[in-house]
Amino acid sequence: MFYRITAAGALSVALLAASVPAAAQTAASAAEWRTIAPENLLVIDTAKGRILVELEPRMAPLAVARVRTLADQGFYDGLKFHRVLEGFMAQTGDPQGTGAGGSDLPDIAGEFQFRRGRDLGFVNLITAPTGQLGIAGSMPILTQPDAQMMVTADFKTAGQALFCPGVAGMARNQDPDSANSQFFLMSGANDSLNGLYTPFGRVVAGLDVVRALKTGSEAANGRVDDPDLMTRARTAAGLPEAERPVVRVMNPSSPAFAAEVERVRSERGARFEVCDVQPAVQVTGDD
Protein backbone atom coordinates (compact mmCIF):
# COMPACT_ATOMS: atom_id res chain seq x y z
CA MET A 1 0.00 0.00 0.00
CA PHE A 2 1.01 3.63 -0.54
CA TYR A 3 0.04 5.99 2.26
CA ARG A 4 0.06 9.77 2.03
CA ILE A 5 -0.21 11.95 5.12
CA THR A 6 -2.40 14.92 4.33
CA ALA A 7 -1.98 18.38 5.80
CA ALA A 8 -4.69 17.53 8.34
CA GLY A 9 -2.69 14.50 9.45
CA ALA A 10 -5.13 11.91 8.07
CA LEU A 11 -4.06 8.92 6.03
CA SER A 12 -5.22 8.55 2.46
CA VAL A 13 -4.49 5.41 0.45
CA ALA A 14 -3.76 5.11 -3.26
CA LEU A 15 -2.08 2.60 -5.55
CA LEU A 16 1.29 3.37 -7.10
CA ALA A 17 0.93 4.28 -10.76
CA ALA A 18 1.10 1.06 -12.75
CA SER A 19 2.03 2.96 -15.92
CA VAL A 20 5.51 3.88 -14.65
CA PRO A 21 8.13 1.50 -16.13
CA ALA A 22 9.74 -0.80 -13.60
CA ALA A 23 13.27 0.49 -14.37
CA ALA A 24 12.15 4.07 -13.83
CA GLN A 25 10.46 3.14 -10.56
CA THR A 26 13.69 1.45 -9.39
CA ALA A 27 15.83 4.49 -10.23
CA ALA A 28 13.40 6.89 -8.61
CA SER A 29 13.13 4.58 -5.61
CA ALA A 30 16.84 4.73 -4.87
CA ALA A 31 16.76 8.53 -4.73
CA GLU A 32 13.37 9.16 -3.17
CA TRP A 33 12.75 6.34 -0.69
CA ARG A 34 14.53 4.70 2.23
CA THR A 35 13.60 1.49 4.05
CA ILE A 36 13.19 1.59 7.83
CA ALA A 37 15.54 -0.88 9.51
CA PRO A 38 13.57 -3.67 11.29
CA GLU A 39 15.05 -2.74 14.66
CA ASN A 40 13.75 0.82 14.21
CA LEU A 41 10.17 -0.18 13.36
CA LEU A 42 7.79 -0.70 16.29
CA VAL A 43 4.73 -2.76 15.33
CA ILE A 44 1.76 -2.25 17.67
CA ASP A 45 -1.31 -4.39 17.10
CA THR A 46 -4.70 -3.40 18.54
CA ALA A 47 -8.30 -4.43 18.03
CA LYS A 48 -8.70 -1.18 16.05
CA GLY A 49 -5.84 -1.98 13.68
CA ARG A 50 -2.06 -1.80 13.43
CA ILE A 51 0.16 1.15 14.33
CA LEU A 52 3.67 1.41 12.86
CA VAL A 53 6.14 3.69 14.61
CA GLU A 54 9.56 4.63 13.24
CA LEU A 55 11.98 4.78 16.18
CA GLU A 56 14.68 7.50 16.14
CA PRO A 57 17.81 6.38 18.05
CA ARG A 58 19.74 9.34 16.63
CA MET A 59 17.57 11.69 18.68
CA ALA A 60 16.68 9.61 21.75
CA PRO A 61 18.98 6.56 22.05
CA LEU A 62 18.06 5.75 25.67
CA ALA A 63 14.32 5.85 25.06
CA VAL A 64 14.58 3.82 21.87
CA ALA A 65 16.72 1.18 23.57
CA ARG A 66 14.18 0.92 26.40
CA VAL A 67 11.15 0.59 24.11
CA ARG A 68 12.95 -1.97 21.93
CA THR A 69 13.92 -4.05 24.97
CA LEU A 70 10.47 -4.07 26.55
CA ALA A 71 8.65 -4.65 23.27
CA ASP A 72 10.77 -7.64 22.30
CA GLN A 73 10.41 -9.10 25.81
CA GLY A 74 6.63 -9.05 25.31
CA PHE A 75 6.25 -6.57 28.18
CA TYR A 76 3.73 -4.42 26.33
CA ASP A 77 1.43 -7.25 25.22
CA GLY A 78 -2.05 -6.78 26.67
CA LEU A 79 -1.35 -3.37 28.24
CA LYS A 80 -4.04 -0.68 28.15
CA PHE A 81 -4.25 2.68 26.46
CA HIS A 82 -5.24 3.89 29.91
CA ARG A 83 -5.23 7.63 29.21
CA VAL A 84 -6.49 8.99 25.89
CA LEU A 85 -7.49 12.58 25.18
CA GLU A 86 -9.16 13.32 21.84
CA GLY A 87 -7.05 15.54 19.61
CA PHE A 88 -4.09 15.25 21.97
CA MET A 89 -2.56 11.83 22.69
CA ALA A 90 -2.98 8.17 23.71
CA GLN A 91 -0.86 6.92 26.62
CA THR A 92 0.04 3.29 27.36
CA GLY A 93 2.84 1.08 28.66
CA ASP A 94 1.80 0.80 32.32
CA PRO A 95 1.41 -2.80 33.62
CA GLN A 96 -0.88 -1.47 36.35
CA GLY A 97 -3.10 0.33 33.86
CA THR A 98 -3.35 3.35 36.14
CA GLY A 99 -0.49 5.59 35.02
CA ALA A 100 1.47 4.88 38.21
CA GLY A 101 3.40 1.78 37.14
CA GLY A 102 6.47 0.87 35.14
CA SER A 103 8.92 -1.91 34.42
CA ASP A 104 11.53 -3.36 36.79
CA LEU A 105 14.24 -1.59 34.80
CA PRO A 106 15.72 1.66 36.14
CA ASP A 107 14.33 4.99 35.01
CA ILE A 108 16.11 6.71 32.15
CA ALA A 109 17.25 10.30 31.70
CA GLY A 110 15.24 12.78 29.69
CA GLU A 111 16.40 13.35 26.11
CA PHE A 112 14.82 16.66 25.28
CA GLN A 113 17.46 17.83 22.80
CA PHE A 114 20.14 16.18 20.68
CA ARG A 115 23.21 17.16 18.70
CA ARG A 116 22.56 17.41 14.96
CA GLY A 117 25.23 16.80 12.34
CA ARG A 118 24.95 17.27 8.59
CA ASP A 119 24.53 13.51 8.18
CA LEU A 120 21.08 13.63 9.82
CA GLY A 121 19.59 14.73 6.49
CA PHE A 122 17.69 17.73 7.86
CA VAL A 123 15.56 19.65 5.35
CA ASN A 124 14.60 23.19 6.34
CA LEU A 125 10.97 24.17 5.69
CA ILE A 126 10.55 27.34 7.76
CA THR A 127 13.09 29.85 9.04
CA ALA A 128 11.90 31.43 12.28
CA PRO A 129 13.47 33.71 14.90
CA THR A 130 14.04 30.67 17.12
CA GLY A 131 15.80 28.67 14.40
CA GLN A 132 14.95 26.46 11.44
CA LEU A 133 11.92 24.19 11.40
CA GLY A 134 11.98 21.15 9.14
CA ILE A 135 12.08 17.38 8.77
CA ALA A 136 14.79 14.79 9.41
CA GLY A 137 13.82 11.21 8.62
CA SER A 138 10.13 11.29 9.56
CA MET A 139 10.57 13.64 12.53
CA PRO A 140 9.72 17.35 12.75
CA ILE A 141 12.74 19.27 14.05
CA LEU A 142 13.68 22.69 15.42
CA THR A 143 17.39 23.35 14.98
CA GLN A 144 20.02 25.98 14.33
CA PRO A 145 21.42 26.55 10.80
CA ASP A 146 24.31 24.43 9.53
CA ALA A 147 26.57 27.48 9.79
CA GLN A 148 26.46 27.12 13.58
CA MET A 149 28.34 23.84 13.26
CA MET A 150 31.48 25.73 12.24
CA VAL A 151 31.83 27.25 15.73
CA THR A 152 31.23 24.11 17.81
CA ALA A 153 33.81 21.59 19.00
CA ASP A 154 31.85 18.60 17.67
CA PHE A 155 30.85 20.27 14.36
CA LYS A 156 27.20 19.78 15.33
CA THR A 157 24.40 22.02 16.49
CA ALA A 158 21.43 21.67 18.84
CA GLY A 159 18.28 19.97 17.63
CA GLN A 160 14.91 19.34 19.21
CA ALA A 161 12.18 17.05 17.89
CA LEU A 162 8.68 18.52 18.08
CA PHE A 163 5.37 17.05 19.22
CA CYS A 164 3.42 17.05 15.97
CA PRO A 165 0.67 14.51 15.15
CA GLY A 166 2.03 10.96 15.25
CA VAL A 167 5.12 11.74 17.33
CA ALA A 168 5.82 9.20 20.10
CA GLY A 169 6.99 10.48 23.47
CA MET A 170 8.09 9.00 26.78
CA ALA A 171 5.74 9.62 29.70
CA ARG A 172 7.23 10.68 33.04
CA ASN A 173 6.35 12.19 36.40
CA GLN A 174 7.57 15.53 37.80
CA ASP A 175 11.17 14.32 37.68
CA PRO A 176 12.53 14.97 34.17
CA ASP A 177 14.63 11.79 34.44
CA SER A 178 11.78 9.45 35.43
CA ALA A 179 10.80 7.90 32.07
CA ASN A 180 10.53 4.12 32.31
CA SER A 181 8.06 2.05 30.26
CA GLN A 182 5.12 4.35 29.59
CA PHE A 183 4.83 6.25 26.33
CA PHE A 184 2.25 8.21 24.37
CA LEU A 185 1.34 8.68 20.71
CA MET A 186 0.24 12.14 19.61
CA SER A 187 -3.08 12.41 17.77
CA GLY A 188 -2.70 16.19 17.46
CA ALA A 189 0.03 18.80 17.83
CA ASN A 190 0.92 20.24 21.22
CA ASP A 191 3.74 22.78 21.49
CA SER A 192 3.59 22.78 25.31
CA LEU A 193 5.37 19.38 25.39
CA ASN A 194 8.36 20.53 23.32
CA GLY A 195 11.58 20.44 25.31
CA LEU A 196 9.88 18.90 28.35
CA TYR A 197 9.26 15.31 27.21
CA THR A 198 11.39 12.91 25.17
CA PRO A 199 10.25 12.39 21.54
CA PHE A 200 11.61 9.05 20.32
CA GLY A 201 9.80 8.28 17.07
CA ARG A 202 6.76 8.90 14.90
CA VAL A 203 3.75 6.97 13.67
CA VAL A 204 4.33 6.42 9.95
CA ALA A 205 1.16 4.34 9.39
CA GLY A 206 -1.89 3.87 11.59
CA LEU A 207 -2.47 7.40 12.82
CA ASP A 208 -6.13 6.74 12.05
CA VAL A 209 -5.94 3.82 14.51
CA VAL A 210 -4.50 6.07 17.23
CA ARG A 211 -7.37 8.48 16.67
CA ALA A 212 -9.92 5.64 16.84
CA LEU A 213 -8.87 4.47 20.32
CA LYS A 214 -11.43 4.87 23.10
CA THR A 215 -11.08 8.26 24.76
CA GLY A 216 -11.55 9.52 28.29
CA SER A 217 -12.96 12.86 29.35
CA GLU A 218 -10.95 15.94 30.19
CA ALA A 219 -12.68 15.95 33.58
CA ALA A 220 -11.16 12.50 34.22
CA ASN A 221 -7.78 13.64 32.84
CA GLY A 222 -8.25 11.27 29.94
CA ARG A 223 -8.74 8.14 32.09
CA VAL A 224 -10.55 5.56 29.93
CA ASP A 225 -13.23 3.13 31.07
CA ASP A 226 -12.83 -0.27 29.35
CA PRO A 227 -9.78 0.92 27.37
CA ASP A 228 -8.33 -0.51 24.17
CA LEU A 229 -5.23 -2.68 24.49
CA MET A 230 -1.95 -3.29 22.75
CA THR A 231 -2.62 -6.91 21.87
CA ARG A 232 1.01 -7.26 20.74
CA ALA A 233 3.94 -4.88 20.41
CA ARG A 234 7.29 -5.90 18.89
CA THR A 235 9.99 -4.35 16.81
CA ALA A 236 9.89 -5.74 13.28
CA ALA A 237 13.26 -7.34 14.08
CA GLY A 238 11.57 -9.18 16.96
CA LEU A 239 8.94 -10.73 14.68
CA PRO A 240 9.40 -13.86 12.56
CA GLU A 241 10.77 -12.74 9.20
CA ALA A 242 7.62 -13.83 7.36
CA GLU A 243 5.51 -11.56 9.60
CA ARG A 244 7.61 -8.42 9.32
CA PRO A 245 6.07 -5.44 7.56
CA VAL A 246 8.44 -3.53 5.30
CA VAL A 247 8.11 0.24 5.41
CA ARG A 248 9.71 2.71 3.02
CA VAL A 249 9.64 6.43 3.76
CA MET A 250 10.02 9.20 1.20
CA ASN A 251 13.25 11.15 1.65
CA PRO A 252 12.55 14.74 2.73
CA SER A 253 15.23 15.87 0.27
CA SER A 254 13.42 14.28 -2.69
CA PRO A 255 11.71 16.36 -5.40
CA ALA A 256 8.40 14.58 -4.71
CA PHE A 257 8.44 15.64 -1.06
CA ALA A 258 9.45 19.18 -1.99
CA ALA A 259 6.49 19.33 -4.38
CA GLU A 260 4.12 18.14 -1.65
CA VAL A 261 5.48 20.73 0.76
CA GLU A 262 4.89 23.49 -1.78
CA ARG A 263 1.35 22.24 -2.42
CA VAL A 264 0.55 22.34 1.30
CA ARG A 265 2.35 25.66 1.75
CA SER A 266 0.26 27.18 -1.04
CA GLU A 267 -2.93 25.75 0.46
CA ARG A 268 -2.17 26.88 4.02
CA GLY A 269 -0.56 30.23 3.21
CA ALA A 270 0.59 32.15 6.30
CA ARG A 271 -0.79 29.36 8.51
CA PHE A 272 1.74 26.83 7.19
CA GLU A 273 3.54 24.97 10.00
CA VAL A 274 6.07 22.15 10.16
CA CYS A 275 3.36 19.85 11.59
CA ASP A 276 1.39 20.22 8.35
CA VAL A 277 3.61 17.81 6.40
CA GLN A 278 5.05 14.35 6.86
CA PRO A 279 6.90 12.17 4.32
CA ALA A 280 4.73 9.63 2.51
CA VAL A 281 5.24 5.91 3.22
CA GLN A 282 4.89 2.60 1.43
CA VAL A 283 3.94 -0.43 3.53
CA THR A 284 4.15 -4.04 2.35
CA GLY A 285 3.62 -7.27 4.25
CA ASP A 286 1.05 -5.56 6.49
CA ASP A 287 -1.95 -7.74 5.69
LINQUI-V353909 format. One line per field, one symbol per residue. ss: DSSP state (H for helix, E for strand, - for the rest). psi: psi as a letter, one per 40 degrees, with the letter a starting at -180 (. if undefined). burial: I if it has 24 or more other ideal C-beta (glycine too) atoms within 12 Angstrom, else O. A space follows every 50 residues. Layout:
ss=???
psi=???
burial=???
This chain:
ss=-EEEE-----EEEE-------HHHHHHHHHHHEEE--HHHEEEEEE--EE EEEEE-----HHHHHHHHHHHH------EE--EEE---EEEE-------- -------E-----EEE-HHH--EEEEEE--EEEEEE--EEEEE--HHHHH H-----EEEEE-----EEEE--------E---EEEE----HHH----EEE EEEEE-HHHHHH----------E-----EE-EEEEHHH--HHH--EEEEE ----HHHHHHHHHHHHHHHHH--HHH----EEEE---
psi=ihhhhideeihihiiiheehiddddddddddeiihhideehhhhhieeai hhhhigeddgdddddddddddeeedeheiigdhhhhecihiaehddeeee iaieiiiiiigeiihhidedfhhhdhhideahhahhbehhihiiidddde eidefiiiihiigihehhihiiadhefeicdiiihheaihdeehedihhe aiheheddddeeihiiiddefehhhgiiihdhhiiddeiideehihhhhh hdeiddddddddddddddbeehideeihiiihhiff.
burial=IIIIIOIOIOIOOOOIOOOOOOOOOOOOOOOIIIIIIIIIIIIIIIOIII IIIIIIIIIIOIIIIIIIIIIIOOIIIOIIIIIIIOOIIIIIIIIOIOIO OIIOOOIIOIIIIIIIOOOIIIIIIIOOOOIIIIIIIIIIIIIIOIOOOO OOOOOIIIIIIIIIIIIIIIIIOOOOOOIIIIIIIIIIIOOOIIOOIIII IIIIIIIIIIIIIIIIOOOOOIIIOOIIIIIIIIIIOIIOOOOIIIIIII IIIIOIIOOIIOOIOOOOOOOOIIIIIIIIIIIOIIO
